[in-house]
Structure formats: structure tokens, C-alpha cells
Amino acid sequence: MRMRKKPWARSELECCDFFVINPKEYKGKWKEFFGNDKPIYLELGCGKGTFMAVHGSENPDINYIAIDIKDEVLGLAKRNIEKAYEEKNRKVDNVRLMAQEIGLISEILSKEDVISRIYINFCNPWPKEKHKKRRLTHTRQLEQYKTFLKSDGEIYFKTDDDELFEESLEYFNEAGFRIKYITYDLHNSDFEGNVQTEHERMFSEQGIKIKFLIAVKS
């Protein structure tokens, strides 16, 4: 379903201290931009920010980069992140929110940025054969991520889509990743510390099992 246009979103984002207007300026310099040596985690497709709001506010010793493409959804993410931090009486000092086409992620990140973990939550499954190369877990995308993901860095991948999950296993193998953990029913697994996204709650309420894996860069 198409999200309604939110006229307030862009102006609110541009006034936000943790929204990065031109992320290309910081390629290779994200560590300096955060101003510390904390590990950097990356969320590709942050949506309304519910996942990032929890992670960022509960983990002050980690820096986060959260990316999506539409101002409308990023505006909601900004508000959800602010709310979570306010509830903990904290300033948003370890999250950076930005608009970026994920297929062109190498425009804003390089090997100097040393990302420790990538989150991919409920990305578009692109079921048509001619569109599969657009998947965020496709081999050609994984090869991009490898340029800035540190050695032994991890990718956390969640989806409701069976075909996407199975074919992603092939993509991870083709790109030389090792599967460290896998479950076809996350909510009934032994995995601890899961943070639900808005899509995850919706699919779970429909009785759809959530597939999840952790892939490690070899």
C-alpha cells in the first residue's frame, strides 16, 4: 500500500540533528563523523524506525546508520526514534538517519568505514525473475556489502517470504558467507534478543512464520 505524502516530513528531517542530508560527503569518514571508536551497525531499509528506535536507545555503546529512501517513512522513523530516546531520558547521539538508494550503497560507504553488522528486515522479495537482482540479499548486493563489512562481520536477515529466504541462502553461499544461525520459525526458536519490526508483527498476526538467519563474512 502506497504511503500518503507527508508535507511536513522533509522540513522536519532537515531540522533533525541526527538526519544526514548528504551522506555521500562522509564516505570513508563515518568513524570520524560519529567521533568515537564504537562499532557501527547498519540497517538497510529502516522503514518507520521501530526496530532502530529500540536498538539505538538500548545500546549506547554501538553507533547505528539507518537507511531508507522515502521522506515520508523517514519522517516517521525520526519521530519514533526520538520518542524511544525521550522515554529513556537520552539524547539521540548514536543513530544517523539518511535517505539513500540501497542498490547504490557503495556511494556512501567504503572499506574505511568498517561496518560490524548489517540488518536486513523484511525487504521487498521481488518475486519476478527479471527483478530478482534488485533483492537486498542478491549476490551482487552481498558483494557490495563485503567491501565495507569487516572480517567476521555479520548480516542479520529476517523475512516472511519462503522463496526469498531459500534463494537468499544460495546468494550467501555464492558470495562466500558462512551461515552461523538459521531458523524457519523465529518466534518459536532459541534465538534471544529479537526486536520485532512493524512488518514482523503484521505477518505474525496472520500466522506467517518468520524466517531468520545470521550470515558471517568469511
C-alpha positions as CSV (number, residue, x, y, z in Angstrom):
1,M,0.0,0.0,0.0
2,R,1.4,3.4,-1.0
3,M,2.1,5.7,1.9
4,R,0.4,9.1,1.8
5,K,2.5,12.1,1.2
6,K,3.5,13.9,4.4
7,P,4.3,17.6,3.6
8,W,6.0,18.0,6.9
9,A,8.5,15.2,6.5
10,R,11.3,16.9,4.6
11,S,11.4,20.1,6.5
12,E,11.3,18.2,9.8
13,L,14.1,15.9,8.7
14,E,16.3,18.8,7.6
15,C,15.9,20.3,11.1
16,C,16.8,17.0,12.8
17,D,20.2,16.7,14.4
18,F,20.6,13.1,13.5
19,F,19.4,13.2,9.9
20,V,22.3,13.3,7.4
21,I,21.2,15.4,4.4
22,N,24.2,14.5,2.1
23,P,25.6,11.1,3.3
24,K,28.0,11.0,0.3
25,E,30.1,13.6,2.0
26,Y,31.0,11.1,4.7
27,K,32.1,8.1,2.6
28,G,35.1,6.7,4.3
29,K,34.7,9.1,7.3
30,W,31.8,7.7,9.3
31,K,34.0,6.8,12.2
32,E,35.2,10.4,12.4
33,F,31.7,11.6,11.9
34,F,30.5,9.7,15.0
35,G,33.6,10.9,16.8
36,N,34.4,7.7,18.6
37,D,35.6,4.1,18.2
38,K,32.4,2.3,18.9
39,P,31.3,-0.4,16.4
40,I,29.0,0.7,13.6
41,Y,25.8,-1.3,12.7
42,L,23.8,-0.6,9.5
43,E,20.1,-1.1,8.9
44,L,19.2,-1.4,5.3
45,G,15.5,-0.3,4.9
46,C,14.7,1.1,8.3
47,G,11.0,1.7,7.5
48,K,9.2,3.5,10.3
49,G,12.2,3.1,12.6
50,T,10.6,0.9,15.3
51,F,13.5,-1.6,15.1
52,M,16.1,1.1,15.1
53,A,14.4,3.0,17.9
54,V,14.7,0.0,20.2
55,H,18.3,-1.0,19.2
56,G,19.7,2.5,19.3
57,S,18.1,3.6,22.6
58,E,19.1,0.3,24.4
59,N,22.7,0.1,23.1
60,P,24.6,3.3,23.7
61,D,27.9,1.6,23.0
62,I,27.0,1.0,19.4
63,N,26.7,3.5,16.5
64,Y,23.9,3.0,14.0
65,I,23.3,4.1,10.4
66,A,19.7,3.7,9.4
67,I,18.8,4.0,5.7
68,D,15.6,4.2,3.7
69,I,14.6,6.1,0.5
70,K,11.3,8.0,1.1
71,D,11.0,11.2,3.2
72,E,7.5,10.1,4.3
73,V,8.8,6.9,6.0
74,L,12.0,8.6,7.3
75,G,9.9,11.3,8.9
76,L,8.0,8.6,10.9
77,A,11.3,6.9,11.7
78,K,12.7,10.1,13.1
79,R,9.7,10.6,15.4
80,N,9.7,7.0,16.6
81,I,13.4,7.2,17.4
82,E,13.0,10.5,19.2
83,K,10.2,9.0,21.3
84,A,12.2,6.0,22.3
85,Y,15.1,8.1,23.4
86,E,12.9,10.5,25.3
87,E,11.4,7.6,27.3
88,K,15.0,6.8,28.4
89,N,15.9,10.4,29.0
90,R,18.6,10.2,26.4
91,K,19.7,12.4,23.5
92,V,19.9,10.7,20.1
93,D,23.7,10.6,19.9
94,N,24.4,7.2,18.4
95,V,22.0,7.0,15.4
96,R,22.3,8.6,12.0
97,L,19.3,8.5,9.7
98,M,19.5,9.1,6.0
99,A,17.9,8.8,2.6
100,Q,19.9,6.6,0.2
101,E,19.1,4.1,-2.6
102,I,20.4,0.8,-1.2
103,G,21.4,-0.5,-4.6
104,L,23.9,2.3,-4.6
105,I,25.1,1.8,-1.1
106,S,28.8,2.0,-2.2
107,E,28.2,5.7,-2.9
108,I,28.2,6.4,0.9
109,L,30.3,3.6,2.4
110,S,33.8,2.3,1.8
111,K,36.3,-0.2,3.3
112,E,37.5,2.6,5.6
113,D,34.1,2.7,7.3
114,V,34.3,-0.9,8.8
115,I,30.7,-1.9,9.4
116,S,30.4,-4.6,12.1
117,R,26.8,-5.7,11.4
118,I,24.1,-5.3,8.8
119,Y,20.4,-5.7,9.4
120,I,18.1,-6.6,6.5
121,N,14.5,-6.8,7.8
122,F,11.5,-7.8,5.5
123,C,12.9,-6.4,2.3
124,N,11.0,-6.4,-1.0
125,P,11.0,-10.0,-2.2
126,W,11.0,-9.1,-5.9
127,P,9.4,-12.4,-6.9
128,K,9.5,-11.9,-10.7
129,E,12.6,-13.5,-12.2
130,K,13.6,-10.3,-14.1
131,H,13.6,-8.3,-10.9
132,K,15.5,-10.7,-8.5
133,K,18.7,-8.8,-8.9
134,R,17.1,-5.9,-7.0
135,R,16.8,-8.0,-3.9
136,L,18.9,-6.7,-1.0
137,T,20.3,-10.2,-0.4
138,H,21.1,-10.9,-4.1
139,T,24.7,-12.0,-4.7
140,R,25.7,-8.7,-6.4
141,Q,24.4,-6.8,-3.4
142,L,26.2,-9.0,-1.0
143,E,29.4,-8.4,-2.9
144,Q,28.9,-4.7,-2.4
145,Y,28.4,-5.1,1.4
146,K,31.6,-7.1,1.6
147,T,33.6,-4.1,0.7
148,F,32.7,-2.3,4.0
149,L,31.7,-5.2,6.2
150,K,34.6,-6.1,8.5
151,S,36.2,-9.6,8.5
152,D,33.8,-11.8,10.6
153,G,31.2,-9.1,10.3
154,E,27.6,-10.4,10.3
155,I,24.4,-9.9,8.3
156,Y,21.1,-10.4,10.2
157,F,18.3,-11.3,7.7
158,K,14.6,-11.7,8.5
159,T,11.7,-12.3,6.1
160,D,8.2,-13.7,5.9
161,D,8.8,-14.9,2.3
162,D,9.8,-18.6,1.8
163,E,11.1,-18.3,-1.7
164,L,13.2,-15.2,-0.9
165,F,14.7,-17.0,2.1
166,E,15.6,-20.2,0.3
167,E,17.1,-18.3,-2.6
168,S,19.0,-16.0,-0.3
169,L,20.7,-19.0,1.2
170,E,22.1,-19.6,-2.3
171,Y,23.1,-16.0,-2.6
172,F,25.0,-16.0,0.7
173,N,26.8,-19.2,-0.4
174,E,27.7,-17.7,-3.7
175,A,29.2,-14.6,-2.1
176,G,31.3,-16.7,0.3
177,F,29.3,-16.1,3.5
178,R,29.0,-18.7,6.2
179,I,25.6,-19.3,7.8
180,K,26.1,-19.1,11.6
181,Y,22.5,-19.4,12.7
182,I,19.2,-20.3,10.9
183,T,15.6,-20.8,11.9
184,Y,12.4,-21.1,9.9
185,D,10.3,-20.1,12.9
186,L,12.0,-17.3,14.7
187,H,9.3,-16.7,17.4
188,N,9.5,-20.4,18.4
189,S,13.3,-20.7,18.2
190,D,16.0,-20.4,20.8
191,F,17.2,-17.1,19.5
192,E,17.3,-14.4,22.2
193,G,17.1,-10.6,21.8
194,N,14.8,-10.4,18.8
195,V,13.4,-6.9,18.2
196,Q,10.2,-7.0,16.2
197,T,9.5,-4.6,13.3
198,E,6.1,-3.4,12.3
199,H,6.0,-5.8,9.3
200,E,7.0,-8.7,11.6
201,R,4.1,-8.1,13.9
202,M,1.7,-7.9,11.0
203,F,2.9,-11.1,9.4
204,S,3.0,-12.9,12.7
205,E,-0.6,-11.9,13.4
206,Q,-1.5,-13.5,10.1
207,G,0.0,-16.8,11.2
208,I,3.1,-16.5,8.9
209,K,6.3,-17.9,10.4
210,I,9.3,-15.6,10.4
211,K,12.5,-16.9,8.8
212,F,15.8,-15.6,10.2
213,L,19.5,-16.2,9.7
214,I,22.9,-14.8,10.6
215,A,25.5,-14.9,7.9
216,V,29.2,-14.2,8.6
217,K,31.7,-12.8,6.2
218,S,34.4,-15.4,5.7
